Amino acid sequence: MKRYILFLLTLLVFSSCGEDEISMLSAPCNQDLVCTEELRYLSYKAMLDGKPVVLDNYYVKNLDNGNLYQESSLNDHLDGGQYIVVSDVRLSEIKKTGTILRFFGIKNNEIVLQQDFTVGHDCCHIIPLSGPFVEQ
């Protein structure tokens, strides 16, 4: 009987955590919210056949609105083969609950890599929802 009660309590705790996260993402942004002025970004380590690859060029397509992004000016401080997918500069074009972005990697004038990512925001900064982002 104790195990059954413990199981039910554990289930209740885990199910309520998910609801809080969902309600946070669906709640409107507070106009009085004070955000930090730092520029945040999400990056990706380009891989082909399980090995890192340095691309000649790349771009990211917002699948919700069709806009193309290239944050290459921010890549200067990243390791070779790592690329910025999106930064806070694009926050106004990202849905809080999630926007799908498709990364296109180019080598020798050919698209050699495509990877999808889902990003949202917390009203101040972009946040990763799914995809192989590099931990920061």
Secondary structure, DSSP 8 states (H G I E B T S, - for coil): -HHHHHHHHHHHHHHHHHHHHHHHHHS---TT--------EEEEE-EETTEE---SEEEEEETTT--EE--GGGGGGS-TTEEEEEEGGGGGGS-TT-EEEEEEEEETTEEEEEEEEEEEE-SSSEEEEES-B---
